[in-house]
Amino acid sequence: MTLTKIVNSKLLAMLMGAWITYCAGLGDYDGAVFLLFVYSLMLWNLHTKKATGSDTSDGDK
């Protein structure tokens, strides 16, 4: 599964939102902040690959 599919996954967004809501309900914000940090790293990595053109999804091998 490619990083694009993972980042754009609605299921992942729903699970992350549920976990962040759970963490916020408990008052433990470390889990919520960690998930947002990991997701932002995945977005940054995806954006960097698109900007540099190093993504191999253009069909050339």
The 8 nearest C-alpha neighbors of each residue, nearest first, counted from 0:
[[1, 4, 2, 5, 3, 6, 8, 7],
 [0, 2, 3, 4, 5, 6, 56, 45],
 [1, 3, 5, 4, 6, 0, 45, 41],
 [4, 2, 6, 1, 5, 7, 45, 0],
 [5, 3, 7, 2, 1, 6, 8, 0],
 [4, 6, 2, 8, 3, 7, 1, 0],
 [5, 7, 3, 8, 4, 2, 42, 41],
 [8, 6, 4, 5, 3, 9, 12, 11],
 [9, 7, 5, 11, 10, 6, 4, 12],
 [10, 8, 12, 11, 13, 7, 14, 6],
 [9, 11, 13, 8, 12, 14, 15, 7],
 [12, 10, 14, 8, 9, 13, 15, 5],
 [11, 13, 9, 15, 10, 14, 16, 8],
 [14, 12, 10, 16, 11, 15, 17, 9],
 [15, 13, 17, 11, 16, 12, 18, 10],
 [14, 16, 18, 12, 17, 13, 19, 11],
 [15, 17, 13, 19, 14, 18, 12, 20],
 [16, 18, 14, 20, 15, 19, 21, 13],
 [17, 19, 21, 15, 20, 16, 22, 14],
 [18, 20, 31, 22, 16, 21, 17, 15],
 [21, 19, 23, 17, 18, 22, 24, 16],
 [20, 22, 18, 24, 19, 23, 17, 25],
 [23, 21, 19, 25, 27, 24, 20, 28],
 [22, 24, 26, 20, 25, 21, 28, 27],
 [25, 23, 21, 22, 26, 20, 27, 19],
 [26, 24, 22, 23, 27, 21, 28, 20],
 [25, 27, 23, 24, 28, 22, 21, 29],
 [28, 26, 22, 25, 29, 23, 30, 24],
 [27, 29, 31, 30, 23, 22, 26, 32],
 [30, 28, 32, 31, 27, 33, 22, 34],
 [31, 29, 33, 28, 32, 34, 22, 27],
 [32, 30, 19, 28, 34, 33, 29, 22],
 [31, 33, 35, 29, 34, 30, 36, 28],
 [34, 32, 36, 30, 31, 35, 29, 37],
 [35, 33, 37, 31, 36, 32, 38, 30],
 [34, 36, 38, 32, 33, 37, 39, 31],
 [35, 37, 33, 39, 34, 38, 32, 40],
 [38, 36, 40, 34, 39, 35, 33, 41],
 [37, 39, 41, 35, 40, 36, 34, 42],
 [38, 40, 42, 36, 41, 37, 43, 35],
 [41, 39, 43, 37, 38, 42, 44, 36],
 [40, 42, 38, 44, 39, 43, 45, 37],
 [43, 41, 39, 45, 40, 44, 46, 38],
 [42, 44, 40, 46, 41, 45, 39, 47],
 [45, 43, 47, 41, 42, 46, 40, 48],
 [44, 46, 42, 48, 43, 47, 41, 49],
 [45, 47, 43, 49, 44, 48, 42, 50],
 [48, 46, 44, 50, 49, 45, 43, 51],
 [49, 47, 45, 53, 51, 46, 54, 50],
 [50, 48, 52, 46, 47, 51, 54, 45],
 [51, 49, 47, 48, 52, 46, 53, 45],
 [52, 50, 48, 53, 49, 47, 54, 46],
 [51, 53, 49, 54, 50, 48, 55, 47],
 [52, 54, 48, 51, 55, 49, 50, 47],
 [55, 53, 52, 48, 56, 49, 57, 51],
 [54, 56, 57, 53, 58, 59, 60, 52],
 [55, 57, 58, 54, 59, 53, 60, 1],
 [56, 58, 55, 59, 54, 60, 52, 53],
 [57, 59, 56, 60, 55, 54, 53, 52],
 [60, 58, 57, 55, 56, 54, 53, 52],
 [59, 58, 55, 57, 56, 54, 53, 52]]
